[in-house]
Amino acid sequence: MKLRIVVNPDGTTTVKVEGVQGPGCAKHGLELAQMLGTVTSDLKTAEYYQTPAKQTAAQKAKEVA
Amino acid sequence: MSHYATVQTELKSEDALVAALEALQTNWKGNIQVFTTTTMPLFDYVGKMRKDRANIIVPRKFVGGLSNDIGFLRQVDGTYSAIISDYDRNSMHYDDAWLAKLKQQYALQVVLKQQKARGYTVTSQKVREDGAIELLVEVG
């Protein structure tokens, strides 16, 4: 998982979580954002609501067994 | 991308604020006075005590020849507010643009301190054409 952080010259910062599906990944980004100041917008993309790929594979393996 | 947050930066961490001040003004390194549990008075350009008090103080001799002390006072909500005289705002350029640069440097220091504390890895850091600093941080 990656965090892309853009510290703007106007005193705002954006934190984007990249590379992982599901809500678990948002935790790191939100924690960091809250340390920086007041979160003024918190958007969740479609990827946030997707089931992580690893979990799906594990579930399929269980079903086959 | 699963998540996208925008933050209005607030000066909340004493360590990050001091590090940001030292990064912006290299001659302030090692010369900033920090009073974590109390406040101390600020002094004007002739050495007269002012009514203002602060937790973090940059002595006037490091600010400029005719400058006053610059201070940062911790508020009830834990954020620091800057105390800068009109002279230093208008003639020494410690104005809103400087405070915006300080916030930018502060945010950078918070991220760098967190990546150390949490074992994150900064894989890239660059200054964009618009003056923004972009960091890519590997987690886990």
N, CA and C atoms of all chains as a GROMACS GRO file, in nm:
protein
  615
    1MET      N    1   0.084  -0.119   0.000
    1MET     CA    2   0.000   0.000   0.000
    1MET      C    3   0.088   0.125   0.000
    2LYS      N    4   0.043   0.224  -0.073
    2LYS     CA    5   0.119   0.348  -0.078
    2LYS      C    6   0.031   0.466  -0.035
    3LEU      N    7   0.094   0.565   0.026
    3LEU     CA    8   0.027   0.692   0.054
    3LEU      C    9   0.091   0.796  -0.036
    4ARG      N   10   0.009   0.866  -0.113
    4ARG     CA   11   0.060   0.978  -0.192
    4ARG      C   12   0.018   1.105  -0.120
    5ILE      N   13   0.115   1.178  -0.069
    5ILE     CA   14   0.088   1.296   0.014
    5ILE      C   15   0.134   1.420  -0.061
    6VAL      N   16   0.044   1.515  -0.077
    6VAL     CA   17   0.080   1.640  -0.144
    6VAL      C   18   0.062   1.754  -0.043
    7VAL      N   19   0.175   1.818  -0.008
    7VAL     CA   20   0.173   1.929   0.087
    7VAL      C   21   0.172   2.057   0.006
    8ASN      N   22   0.059   2.123   0.004
    8ASN     CA   23   0.041   2.240  -0.082
    8ASN      C   24   0.094   2.368  -0.017
    9PRO      N   25   0.132   2.466  -0.100
    9PRO     CA   26   0.185   2.591  -0.042
    9PRO      C   27   0.079   2.674   0.030
   10ASP      N   28  -0.049   2.641   0.013
   10ASP     CA   29  -0.154   2.720   0.078
   10ASP      C   30  -0.192   2.666   0.216
   11GLY      N   31  -0.115   2.572   0.266
   11GLY     CA   32  -0.142   2.521   0.401
   11GLY      C   33  -0.237   2.402   0.405
   12THR      N   34  -0.273   2.350   0.289
   12THR     CA   35  -0.356   2.228   0.287
   12THR      C   36  -0.269   2.109   0.243
   13THR      N   37  -0.313   1.992   0.284
   13THR     CA   38  -0.242   1.870   0.247
   13THR      C   39  -0.345   1.768   0.200
   14THR      N   40  -0.313   1.694   0.094
   14THR     CA   41  -0.401   1.585   0.054
   14THR      C   42  -0.328   1.453   0.076
   15VAL      N   43  -0.401   1.355   0.126
   15VAL     CA   44  -0.346   1.222   0.151
   15VAL      C   45  -0.430   1.124   0.071
   16LYS      N   46  -0.367   1.052  -0.023
   16LYS     CA   47  -0.437   0.952  -0.102
   16LYS      C   48  -0.381   0.815  -0.068
   17VAL      N   49  -0.470   0.718  -0.050
   17VAL     CA   50  -0.428   0.581  -0.027
   17VAL      C   51  -0.436   0.509  -0.161
   18GLU      N   52  -0.330   0.443  -0.200
   18GLU     CA   53  -0.325   0.378  -0.331
   18GLU      C   54  -0.287   0.230  -0.317
   19GLY      N   55  -0.338   0.152  -0.408
   19GLY     CA   56  -0.286   0.017  -0.428
   19GLY      C   57  -0.351  -0.092  -0.347
   20VAL      N   58  -0.449  -0.061  -0.266
   20VAL     CA   59  -0.515  -0.166  -0.187
   20VAL      C   60  -0.666  -0.144  -0.190
   21GLN      N   61  -0.738  -0.255  -0.197
   21GLN     CA   62  -0.883  -0.246  -0.194
   21GLN      C   63  -0.933  -0.269  -0.052
   22GLY      N   64  -1.051  -0.220  -0.025
   22GLY     CA   65  -1.115  -0.245   0.104
   22GLY      C   66  -1.090  -0.135   0.206
   23PRO      N   67  -1.174  -0.132   0.309
   23PRO     CA   68  -1.168  -0.022   0.407
   23PRO      C   69  -1.046  -0.024   0.498
   24GLY      N   70  -0.983  -0.141   0.516
   24GLY     CA   71  -0.869  -0.151   0.607
   24GLY      C   72  -0.757  -0.056   0.572
   25CYS      N   73  -0.738  -0.035   0.442
   25CYS     CA   74  -0.624   0.045   0.396
   25CYS      C   75  -0.642   0.193   0.427
   26ALA      N   76  -0.766   0.235   0.446
   26ALA     CA   77  -0.790   0.378   0.467
   26ALA      C   78  -0.740   0.425   0.603
   27LYS      N   79  -0.725   0.330   0.695
   27LYS     CA   80  -0.688   0.363   0.833
   27LYS      C   81  -0.558   0.445   0.841
   28HIS      N   82  -0.454   0.397   0.770
   28HIS     CA   83  -0.323   0.464   0.775
   28HIS      C   84  -0.334   0.607   0.724
   29GLY      N   85  -0.404   0.624   0.613
   29GLY     CA   86  -0.417   0.756   0.553
   29GLY      C   87  -0.493   0.852   0.642
   30LEU      N   88  -0.599   0.802   0.702
   30LEU     CA   89  -0.682   0.888   0.787
   30LEU      C   90  -0.609   0.926   0.915
   31GLU      N   91  -0.535   0.831   0.972
   31GLU     CA   92  -0.458   0.860   1.094
   31GLU      C   93  -0.357   0.972   1.068
   32LEU      N   94  -0.288   0.960   0.956
   32LEU     CA   95  -0.188   1.062   0.921
   32LEU      C   96  -0.256   1.196   0.896
   33ALA      N   97  -0.368   1.193   0.826
   33ALA     CA   98  -0.441   1.317   0.796
   33ALA      C   99  -0.482   1.387   0.925
   34GLN      N  100  -0.529   1.310   1.022
   34GLN     CA  101  -0.574   1.370   1.149
   34GLN      C  102  -0.459   1.429   1.229
   35MET      N  103  -0.338   1.374   1.210
   35MET     CA  104  -0.221   1.430   1.279
   35MET      C  105  -0.182   1.565   1.218
   36LEU      N  106  -0.212   1.582   1.092
   36LEU     CA  107  -0.173   1.705   1.022
   36LEU      C  108  -0.266   1.822   1.054
   37GLY      N  109  -0.390   1.794   1.087
   37GLY     CA  110  -0.483   1.904   1.116
   37GLY      C  111  -0.627   1.858   1.106
   38THR      N  112  -0.712   1.950   1.060
   38THR     CA  113  -0.854   1.920   1.049
   38THR      C  114  -0.884   1.864   0.911
   39VAL      N  115  -0.946   1.746   0.909
   39VAL     CA  116  -0.982   1.685   0.781
   39VAL      C  117  -1.106   1.757   0.727
   40THR      N  118  -1.090   1.823   0.612
   40THR     CA  119  -1.201   1.901   0.556
   40THR      C  120  -1.280   1.822   0.453
   41SER      N  121  -1.221   1.719   0.395
   41SER     CA  122  -1.300   1.629   0.310
   41SER      C  123  -1.238   1.490   0.315
   42ASP      N  124  -1.324   1.392   0.313
   42ASP     CA  125  -1.281   1.253   0.328
   42ASP      C  126  -1.361   1.170   0.228
   43LEU      N  127  -1.302   1.144   0.113
   43LEU     CA  128  -1.374   1.076   0.006
   43LEU      C  129  -1.331   0.931  -0.005
   44LYS      N  130  -1.430   0.845  -0.020
   44LYS     CA  131  -1.401   0.703  -0.041
   44LYS      C  132  -1.438   0.671  -0.185
   45THR      N  133  -1.346   0.609  -0.256
   45THR     CA  134  -1.373   0.574  -0.396
   45THR      C  135  -1.435   0.434  -0.403
   46ALA      N  136  -1.472   0.393  -0.524
   46ALA     CA  137  -1.533   0.262  -0.544
   46ALA      C  138  -1.442   0.151  -0.494
   47GLU      N  139  -1.311   0.171  -0.510
   47GLU     CA  140  -1.213   0.070  -0.468
   47GLU      C  141  -1.222   0.041  -0.318
   48TYR      N  142  -1.261   0.144  -0.243
   48TYR     CA  143  -1.274   0.131  -0.098
   48TYR      C  144  -1.376   0.022  -0.063
   49TYR      N  145  -1.480   0.014  -0.142
   49TYR     CA  146  -1.590  -0.078  -0.111
   49TYR      C  147  -1.571  -0.217  -0.171
   50GLN      N  148  -1.460  -0.237  -0.246
   50GLN     CA  149  -1.435  -0.367  -0.306
   50GLN      C  150  -1.372  -0.461  -0.204
   51THR      N  151  -1.397  -0.589  -0.223
   51THR     CA  152  -1.338  -0.689  -0.135
   51THR      C  153  -1.191  -0.707  -0.175
   52PRO      N  154  -1.100  -0.706  -0.078
   52PRO     CA  155  -0.959  -0.724  -0.112
   52PRO      C  156  -0.939  -0.855  -0.188
   53ALA      N  157  -0.854  -0.854  -0.292
   53ALA     CA  158  -0.832  -0.969  -0.380
   53ALA      C  159  -0.783  -1.090  -0.305
   54LYS      N  160  -0.693  -1.072  -0.207
   54LYS     CA  161  -0.635  -1.184  -0.131
   54LYS      C  162  -0.744  -1.260  -0.058
   55GLN      N  163  -0.835  -1.188  -0.001
   55GLN     CA  164  -0.942  -1.248   0.077
   55GLN      C  165  -1.032  -1.334  -0.014
   56THR      N  166  -1.058  -1.284  -0.134
   56THR     CA  167  -1.141  -1.356  -0.228
   56THR      C  168  -1.075  -1.488  -0.267
   57ALA      N  169  -0.944  -1.482  -0.293
   57ALA     CA  170  -0.871  -1.602  -0.331
   57ALA      C  171  -0.875  -1.705  -0.218
   58ALA      N  172  -0.859  -1.659  -0.097
   58ALA     CA  173  -0.861  -1.749   0.018
   58ALA      C  174  -0.999  -1.813   0.035
   59GLN      N  175  -1.100  -1.732   0.013
   59GLN     CA  176  -1.236  -1.785   0.025
   59GLN      C  177  -1.261  -1.892  -0.080
   60LYS      N  178  -1.213  -1.866  -0.204
   60LYS     CA  179  -1.230  -1.962  -0.313
   60LYS      C  180  -1.159  -2.093  -0.279
   61ALA      N  181  -1.039  -2.084  -0.226
   61ALA     CA  182  -0.962  -2.203  -0.190
   61ALA      C  183  -1.036  -2.285  -0.086
   62LYS      N  184  -1.098  -2.217   0.007
   62LYS     CA  185  -1.174  -2.282   0.114
   62LYS      C  186  -1.294  -2.356   0.054
   63GLU      N  187  -1.357  -2.289  -0.040
   63GLU     CA  188  -1.475  -2.348  -0.105
   63GLU      C  189  -1.437  -2.476  -0.181
   64VAL      N  190  -1.323  -2.471  -0.252
   64VAL     CA  191  -1.277  -2.587  -0.330
   64VAL      C  192  -1.246  -2.703  -0.237
   65ALA      N  193  -1.178  -2.672  -0.124
   65ALA     CA  194  -1.141  -2.776  -0.027
   65ALA      C  195  -1.269  -2.830   0.037
   66MET      N  196  -0.688   0.374  -0.614
   66MET     CA  197  -0.698   0.461  -0.497
   66MET      C  198  -0.831   0.434  -0.427
   67SER      N  199  -0.826   0.413  -0.297
   67SER     CA  200  -0.950   0.381  -0.228
   67SER      C  201  -0.998   0.496  -0.139
   68HIS      N  202  -0.910   0.591  -0.115
   68HIS     CA  203  -0.942   0.688  -0.012
   68HIS      C  204  -0.864   0.815  -0.038
   69TYR      N  205  -0.928   0.930  -0.013
   69TYR     CA  206  -0.867   1.057  -0.048
   69TYR      C  207  -0.911   1.160   0.056
   70ALA      N  208  -0.818   1.210   0.135
   70ALA     CA  209  -0.855   1.307   0.240
   70ALA      C  210  -0.783   1.439   0.217
   71THR      N  211  -0.854   1.549   0.240
   71THR     CA  212  -0.793   1.682   0.234
   71THR      C  213  -0.790   1.739   0.375
   72VAL      N  214  -0.676   1.797   0.410
   72VAL     CA  215  -0.656   1.844   0.546
   72VAL      C  216  -0.616   1.991   0.547
   73GLN      N  217  -0.677   2.068   0.637
   73GLN     CA  218  -0.630   2.204   0.662
   73GLN      C  219  -0.526   2.192   0.773
   74THR      N  220  -0.401   2.219   0.738
   74THR     CA  221  -0.291   2.196   0.832
   74THR      C  222  -0.303   2.288   0.954
   75GLU      N  223  -0.283   2.230   1.071
   75GLU     CA  224  -0.283   2.306   1.196
   75GLU      C  225  -0.153   2.276   1.271
   76LEU      N  226  -0.097   2.380   1.330
   76LEU     CA  227   0.028   2.363   1.404
   76LEU      C  228  -0.004   2.304   1.541
   77LYS      N  229   0.017   2.172   1.556
   77LYS     CA  230  -0.023   2.106   1.681
   77LYS      C  231   0.094   2.040   1.754
   78SER      N  232   0.197   2.003   1.677
   78SER     CA  233   0.310   1.931   1.736
   78SER      C  234   0.426   2.027   1.762
   79GLU      N  235   0.468   2.032   1.889
   79GLU     CA  236   0.579   2.121   1.927
   79GLU      C  237   0.706   2.084   1.849
   80ASP      N  238   0.738   1.953   1.847
   80ASP     CA  239   0.860   1.907   1.779
   80ASP      C  240   0.859   1.943   1.631
   81ALA      N  241   0.745   1.917   1.565
   81ALA     CA  242   0.738   1.942   1.421
   81ALA      C  243   0.742   2.092   1.392
   82LEU      N  244   0.683   2.172   1.481
   82LEU     CA  245   0.684   2.317   1.460
   82LEU      C  246   0.827   2.372   1.472
   83VAL      N  247   0.900   2.327   1.575
   83VAL     CA  248   1.038   2.373   1.591
   83VAL      C  249   1.123   2.327   1.471
   84ALA      N  250   1.104   2.203   1.430
   84ALA     CA  251   1.180   2.151   1.314
   84ALA      C  252   1.147   2.231   1.188
   85ALA      N  253   1.021   2.269   1.172
   85ALA     CA  254   0.980   2.346   1.055
   85ALA      C  255   1.042   2.486   1.057
   86LEU      N  256   1.042   2.550   1.175
   86LEU     CA  257   1.104   2.683   1.188
   86LEU      C  258   1.252   2.676   1.155
   87GLU      N  259   1.318   2.572   1.205
   87GLU     CA  260   1.463   2.557   1.181
   87GLU      C  261   1.492   2.526   1.034
   88ALA      N  262   1.400   2.456   0.970
   88ALA     CA  263   1.420   2.425   0.828
   88ALA      C  264   1.400   2.549   0.740
   89LEU      N  265   1.307   2.634   0.780
   89LEU     CA  266   1.279   2.756   0.702
   89LEU      C  267   1.387   2.861   0.720
   90GLN      N  268   1.434   2.877   0.843
   90GLN     CA  269   1.533   2.981   0.874
   90GLN      C  270   1.654   2.910   0.936
   91THR      N  271   1.754   2.884   0.858
   91THR     CA  272   1.865   2.800   0.906
   91THR      C  273   1.940   2.863   1.024
   92ASN      N  274   1.940   2.998   1.032
   92ASN     CA  275   2.012   3.062   1.145
   92ASN      C  276   1.933   3.051   1.277
   93TRP      N  277   1.812   2.996   1.270
   93TRP     CA  278   1.734   2.976   1.392
   93TRP      C  279   1.765   2.841   1.457
   94LYS      N  280   1.835   2.755   1.383
   94LYS     CA  281   1.863   2.620   1.434
   94LYS      C  282   1.941   2.628   1.565
   95GLY      N  283   1.888   2.567   1.669
   95GLY     CA  284   1.954   2.568   1.800
   95GLY      C  285   1.931   2.694   1.881
   96ASN      N  286   1.860   2.792   1.823
   96ASN     CA  287   1.840   2.920   1.892
   96ASN      C  288   1.694   2.944   1.932
   97ILE      N  289   1.607   2.848   1.906
   97ILE     CA  290   1.466   2.863   1.940
   97ILE      C  291   1.444   2.816   2.084
   98GLN      N  292   1.374   2.898   2.161
   98GLN     CA  293   1.348   2.865   2.302
   98GLN      C  294   1.212   2.797   2.313
   99VAL      N  295   1.210   2.682   2.381
   99VAL     CA  296   1.087   2.604   2.392
   99VAL      C  297   1.048   2.589   2.539
  100PHE      N  298   0.926   2.626   2.572
  100PHE     CA  299   0.874   2.616   2.709
  100PHE      C  300   0.746   2.533   2.702
  101THR      N  301   0.764   2.402   2.720
  101THR     CA  302   0.653   2.310   2.700
  101THR      C  303   0.541   2.330   2.801
  102THR      N  304   0.578   2.351   2.928
  102THR     CA  305   0.475   2.354   3.034
  102THR      C  306   0.442   2.494   3.084
  103THR      N  307   0.507   2.594   3.029
  103THR     CA  308   0.480   2.731   3.074
  103THR      C  309   0.492   2.827   2.956
  104THR      N  310   0.464   2.954   2.982
  104THR     CA  311   0.485   3.056   2.879
  104THR      C  312   0.584   3.159   2.932
  105MET      N  313   0.652   3.224   2.843
  105MET     CA  314   0.748   3.328   2.880
  105MET      C  315   0.714   3.455   2.802
  106PRO      N  316   0.751   3.573   2.858
  106PRO     CA  317   0.718   3.697   2.787
  106PRO      C  318   0.804   3.719   2.663
  107LEU      N  319   0.745   3.791   2.568
  107LEU     CA  320   0.820   3.831   2.449
  107LEU      C  321   0.879   3.970   2.473
  108PHE      N  322   0.988   4.000   2.405
  108PHE     CA  323   1.054   4.130   2.419
  108PHE      C  324   1.055   4.203   2.285
  109ASP      N  325   1.049   4.336   2.294
  109ASP     CA  326   1.048   4.413   2.170
  109ASP      C  327   1.190   4.446   2.123
  110TYR      N  328   1.200   4.528   2.020
  110TYR     CA  329   1.331   4.551   1.957
  110TYR      C  330   1.431   4.628   2.043
  111VAL      N  331   1.382   4.697   2.147
  111VAL     CA  332   1.476   4.764   2.237
  111VAL      C  333   1.496   4.686   2.368
  112GLY      N  334   1.437   4.569   2.374
  112GLY     CA  335   1.454   4.484   2.492
  112GLY      C  336   1.350   4.506   2.599
  113LYS      N  337   1.242   4.578   2.565
  113LYS     CA  338   1.134   4.602   2.660
  113LYS      C  339   1.036   4.484   2.657
  114MET      N  340   0.995   4.442   2.777
  114MET     CA  341   0.902   4.329   2.784
  114MET      C  342   0.766   4.366   2.728
  115ARG      N  343   0.712   4.280   2.644
  115ARG     CA  344   0.577   4.304   2.589
  115ARG      C  345   0.475   4.229   2.673
  116LYS      N  346   0.348   4.259   2.648
  116LYS     CA  347   0.244   4.188   2.725
  116LYS      C  348   0.221   4.046   2.672
  117ASP      N  349   0.266   4.021   2.550
  117ASP     CA  350   0.246   3.888   2.490
  117ASP      C  351   0.339   3.785   2.553
  118ARG      N  352   0.287   3.663   2.563
  118ARG     CA  353   0.367   3.551   2.614
  118ARG      C  354   0.357   3.436   2.514
  119ALA      N  355   0.454   3.346   2.518
  119ALA     CA  356   0.453   3.236   2.421
  119ALA      C  357   0.522   3.112   2.478
  120ASN      N  358   0.494   2.998   2.417
  120ASN     CA  359   0.559   2.871   2.454
  120ASN      C  360   0.685   2.846   2.371
  121ILE      N  361   0.682   2.896   2.248
  121ILE     CA  362   0.797   2.879   2.159
  121ILE      C  363   0.839   3.019   2.115
  122ILE      N  364   0.967   3.052   2.138
  122ILE     CA  365   1.012   3.190   2.112
  122ILE      C  366   1.138   3.191   2.024
  123VAL      N  367   1.131   3.276   1.922
  123VAL     CA  368   1.251   3.304   1.842
  123VAL      C  369   1.301   3.441   1.888
  124PRO      N  370   1.416   3.445   1.957
  124PRO     CA  371   1.467   3.574   2.007
  124PRO      C  372   1.490   3.673   1.893
  125ARG      N  373   1.464   3.800   1.924
  125ARG     CA  374   1.464   3.905   1.821
  125ARG      C  375   1.596   3.917   1.746
  126LYS      N  376   1.709   3.887   1.813
  126LYS     CA  377   1.839   3.904   1.746
  126LYS      C  378   1.855   3.807   1.629
  127PHE      N  379   1.777   3.698   1.630
  127PHE     CA  380   1.784   3.604   1.518
  127PHE      C  381   1.680   3.634   1.411
  128VAL      N  382   1.587   3.725   1.445
  128VAL     CA  383   1.479   3.758   1.349
  128VAL      C  384   1.527   3.870   1.256
  129GLY      N  385   1.590   3.973   1.315
  129GLY     CA  386   1.639   4.086   1.235
  129GLY      C  387   1.684   4.199   1.326
  130GLY      N  388   1.757   4.295   1.272
  130GLY     CA  389   1.817   4.402   1.350
  130GLY      C  390   1.718   4.482   1.434
  131LEU      N  391   1.606   4.522   1.377
  131LEU     CA  392   1.508   4.603   1.449
  131LEU      C  393   1.382   4.522   1.482
  132SER      N  394   1.399   4.393   1.485
  132SER     CA  395   1.283   4.305   1.503
  132SER      C  396   1.248   4.283   1.649
  133ASN      N  397   1.129   4.232   1.667
  133ASN     CA  398   1.080   4.190   1.799
  133ASN      C  399   1.087   4.037   1.805
  134ASP      N  400   1.076   3.982   1.926
  134ASP     CA  401   1.068   3.836   1.937
  134ASP      C  402   0.948   3.786   1.857
  135ILE      N  403   0.963   3.670   1.797
  135ILE     CA  404   0.848   3.602   1.737
  135ILE      C  405   0.810   3.488   1.831
  136GLY      N  406   0.681   3.474   1.856
  136GLY     CA  407   0.638   3.369   1.948
  136GLY      C  408   0.526   3.284   1.892
  137PHE      N  409   0.512   3.166   1.953
  137PHE     CA  410   0.400   3.077   1.921
  137PHE      C  411   0.337   3.034   2.053
  138LEU      N  412   0.210   3.065   2.068
  138LEU     CA  413   0.139   3.038   2.193
  138LEU      C  414   0.042   2.922   2.173
  139ARG      N  415   0.052   2.822   2.262
  139ARG     CA  416  -0.039   2.706   2.253
  139ARG      C  417  -0.178   2.747   2.304
  140GLN      N  418  -0.277   2.719   2.222
  140GLN     CA  419  -0.415   2.754   2.255
  140GLN      C  420  -0.483   2.640   2.333
  141VAL      N  421  -0.601   2.665   2.382
  141VAL     CA  422  -0.676   2.564   2.459
  141VAL      C  423  -0.697   2.437   2.377
  142ASP      N  424  -0.717   2.452   2.246
  142ASP     CA  425  -0.742   2.334   2.160
  142ASP      C  426  -0.613   2.262   2.119
  143GLY      N  427  -0.498   2.308   2.170
  143GLY     CA  428  -0.372   2.240   2.142
  143GLY      C  429  -0.298   2.291   2.019
  144THR      N  430  -0.358   2.384   1.946
  144THR     CA  431  -0.289   2.438   1.829
  144THR      C  432  -0.207   2.560   1.870
  145TYR      N  433  -0.104   2.586   1.791
  145TYR     CA  434  -0.018   2.703   1.819
  145TYR      C  435  -0.058   2.818   1.728
  146SER      N  436  -0.067   2.939   1.787
  146SER     CA  437  -0.090   3.057   1.704
  146SER      C  438   0.034   3.146   1.709
  147ALA      N  439   0.064   3.208   1.596
  147ALA     CA  440   0.185   3.290   1.586
  147ALA      C  441   0.162   3.429   1.642
  148ILE      N  442   0.262   3.481   1.711
  148ILE     CA  443   0.260   3.621   1.758
  148ILE      C  444   0.374   3.692   1.688
  149ILE      N  445   0.339   3.773   1.590
  149ILE     CA  446   0.439   3.842   1.509
  149ILE      C  447   0.401   3.990   1.504
  150SER      N  448   0.497   4.077   1.532
  150SER     CA  449   0.467   4.221   1.536
  150SER      C  450   0.435   4.274   1.395
  151ASP      N  451   0.366   4.387   1.392
  151ASP     CA  452   0.334   4.449   1.262
  151ASP      C  453   0.461   4.479   1.183
  152TYR      N  454   0.565   4.526   1.254
  152TYR     CA  455   0.691   4.557   1.186
  152TYR      C  456   0.746   4.432   1.117
  153ASP      N  457   0.749   4.322   1.189
  153ASP     CA  458   0.808   4.200   1.131
  153ASP      C  459   0.720   4.140   1.022
  154ARG      N  460   0.589   4.162   1.034
  154ARG     CA  461   0.498   4.116   0.927
  154ARG      C  462   0.520   4.198   0.800
  155ASN      N  463   0.529   4.329   0.817
  155ASN     CA  464   0.530   4.418   0.700
  155ASN      C  465   0.670   4.444   0.644
  156SER      N  466   0.768   4.455   0.731
  156SER     CA  467   0.902   4.492   0.684
  156SER      C  468   0.999   4.374   0.676
  157MET      N  469   0.973   4.271   0.754
  157MET     CA  470   1.066   4.156   0.755
  157MET      C  471   1.006   4.034   0.685
  158HIS      N  472   0.887   4.052   0.627
  158HIS     CA  473   0.823   3.947   0.546
  158HIS      C  474   0.782   3.821   0.625
  159TYR      N  475   0.765   3.836   0.757
  159TYR     CA  476   0.708   3.724   0.832
  159TYR      C  477   0.556   3.740   0.829
  160ASP      N  478   0.504   3.735   0.707
  160ASP     CA  479   0.362   3.765   0.682
  160ASP      C  480   0.281   3.637   0.656
  161ASP      N  481   0.162   3.653   0.601
  161ASP     CA  482   0.077   3.537   0.577
  161ASP      C  483   0.142   3.438   0.480
  162ALA      N  484   0.214   3.492   0.382
  162ALA     CA  485   0.282   3.402   0.285
  162ALA      C  486   0.389   3.320   0.357
  163TRP      N  487   0.459   3.385   0.450
  163TRP     CA  488   0.562   3.314   0.528
  163TRP      C  489   0.495   3.208   0.617
  164LEU      N  490   0.382   3.244   0.678
  164LEU     CA  491   0.312   3.149   0.764
  164LEU      C  492   0.261   3.028   0.683
  165ALA      N  493   0.220   3.054   0.558
  165ALA     CA  494   0.177   2.943   0.472
  165ALA      C  495   0.295   2.850   0.442
  166LYS      N  496   0.412   2.910   0.418
  166LYS     CA  497   0.534   2.829   0.396
  166LYS      C  498   0.567   2.749   0.522
  167LEU      N  499   0.548   2.813   0.637
  167LEU     CA  500   0.575   2.744   0.764
  167LEU      C  501   0.482   2.623   0.779
  168LYS      N  502   0.355   2.641   0.744
  168LYS     CA  503   0.259   2.530   0.753
  168LYS      C  504   0.298   2.417   0.658
  169GLN      N  505   0.345   2.454   0.541
  169GLN     CA  506   0.387   2.352   0.444
  169GLN      C  507   0.506   2.274   0.500
  170GLN      N  508   0.603   2.346   0.554
  170GLN     CA  509   0.722   2.281   0.610
  170GLN      C  510   0.683   2.198   0.732
  171TYR      N  511   0.587   2.248   0.810
  171TYR     CA  512   0.539   2.176   0.928
  171TYR      C  513   0.477   2.042   0.887
  172ALA      N  514   0.392   2.047   0.785
  172ALA     CA  515   0.327   1.924   0.738
  172ALA      C  516   0.431   1.823   0.691
  173LEU      N  517   0.532   1.871   0.621
  173LEU     CA  518   0.640   1.784   0.575
  173LEU      C  519   0.710   1.718   0.694
  174GLN      N  520   0.737   1.798   0.798
  174GLN     CA  521   0.805   1.744   0.917
  174GLN      C  522   0.719   1.640   0.988
  175VAL      N  523   0.586   1.663   0.993
  175VAL     CA  524   0.496   1.565   1.056
  175VAL      C  525   0.504   1.432   0.981
  176VAL      N  526   0.498   1.440   0.849
  176VAL     CA  527   0.502   1.317   0.768
  176VAL      C  528   0.636   1.245   0.788
  177LEU      N  529   0.746   1.320   0.785
  177LEU     CA  530   0.878   1.257   0.799
  177LEU      C  531   0.896   1.195   0.938
  178LYS      N  532   0.843   1.261   1.042
  178LYS     CA  533   0.852   1.206   1.177
  178LYS      C  534   0.768   1.079   1.190
  179GLN      N  535   0.650   1.082   1.128
  179GLN     CA  536   0.561   0.965   1.134
  179GLN      C  537   0.621   0.846   1.060
  180GLN      N  538   0.683   0.873   0.945
  180GLN     CA  539   0.739   0.761   0.870
  180GLN      C  540   0.854   0.697   0.949
  181LYS      N  541   0.927   0.776   1.025
  181LYS     CA  542   1.033   0.719   1.112
  181LYS      C  543   0.970   0.637   1.223
  182ALA      N  544   0.871   0.696   1.290
  182ALA     CA  545   0.810   0.631   1.406
  182ALA      C  546   0.736   0.502   1.368
  183ARG      N  547   0.677   0.499   1.251
  183ARG     CA  548   0.595   0.385   1.212
  183ARG      C  549   0.665   0.291   1.115
  184GLY      N  550   0.787   0.324   1.079
  184GLY     CA  551   0.861   0.236   0.989
  184GLY      C  552   0.817   0.245   0.845
  185TYR      N  553   0.752   0.354   0.807
  185TYR     CA  554   0.716   0.374   0.667
  185TYR      C  555   0.842   0.411   0.589
  186THR      N  556   0.836   0.394   0.458
  186THR     CA  557   0.950   0.431   0.374
  186THR      C  558   0.908   0.537   0.273
  187VAL      N  559   0.978   0.651   0.274
  187VAL     CA  560   0.951   0.753   0.172
  187VAL      C  561   1.025   0.712   0.046
  188THR      N  562   0.952   0.673  -0.058
  188THR     CA  563   1.016   0.624  -0.179
  188THR      C  564   1.043   0.736  -0.280
  189SER      N  565   0.971   0.847  -0.268
  189SER     CA  566   1.005   0.961  -0.353
  189SER      C  567   0.957   1.090  -0.289
  190GLN      N  568   1.032   1.195  -0.315
  190GLN     CA  569   0.997   1.328  -0.263
  190GLN      C  570   1.037   1.429  -0.370
  191LYS      N  571   0.940   1.509  -0.414
  191LYS     CA  572   0.975   1.609  -0.516
  191LYS      C  573   0.893   1.736  -0.495
  192VAL      N  574   0.948   1.847  -0.544
  192VAL     CA  575   0.877   1.975  -0.540
  192VAL      C  576   0.815   1.995  -0.678
  193ARG      N  577   0.683   2.012  -0.681
  193ARG     CA  578   0.614   2.029  -0.809
  193ARG      C  579   0.626   2.173  -0.858
  194GLU      N  580   0.588   2.195  -0.984
  194GLU     CA  581   0.596   2.329  -1.043
  194GLU      C  582   0.511   2.431  -0.966
  195ASP      N  583   0.400   2.385  -0.908
  195ASP     CA  584   0.313   2.477  -0.834
  195ASP      C  585   0.361   2.502  -0.691
  196GLY      N  586   0.478   2.448  -0.657
  196GLY     CA  587   0.535   2.471  -0.525
  196GLY      C  588   0.494   2.366  -0.422
  197ALA      N  589   0.405   2.276  -0.459
  197ALA     CA  590   0.363   2.170  -0.367
  197ALA      C  591   0.474   2.066  -0.353
  198ILE      N  592   0.482   2.006  -0.235
  198ILE     CA  593   0.579   1.898  -0.212
  198ILE      C  594   0.502   1.767  -0.217
  199GLU      N  595   0.545   1.677  -0.306
  199GLU     CA  596   0.475   1.549  -0.322
  199GLU      C  597   0.562   1.436  -0.268
  200LEU      N  598   0.503   1.356  -0.179
  200LEU     CA  599   0.575   1.243  -0.119
  200LEU      C  600   0.501   1.115  -0.151
  201LEU      N  601   0.577   1.011  -0.181
  201LEU     CA  602   0.519   0.880  -0.197
  201LEU      C  603   0.573   0.793  -0.084
  202VAL      N  604   0.482   0.739  -0.002
  202VAL     CA  605   0.523   0.666   0.118
  202VAL      C  606   0.475   0.521   0.108
  203GLU      N  607   0.567   0.428   0.126
  203GLU     CA  608   0.535   0.286   0.125
  203GLU      C  609   0.498   0.244   0.266
  204VAL      N  610   0.383   0.180   0.282
  204VAL     CA  611   0.337   0.137   0.414
  204VAL      C  612   0.336  -0.016   0.420
  205GLY      N  613   0.401  -0.072   0.522
  205GLY     CA  614   0.395  -0.215   0.543
  205GLY      C  615   0.484  -0.295   0.448
   0.00000   0.00000   0.00000
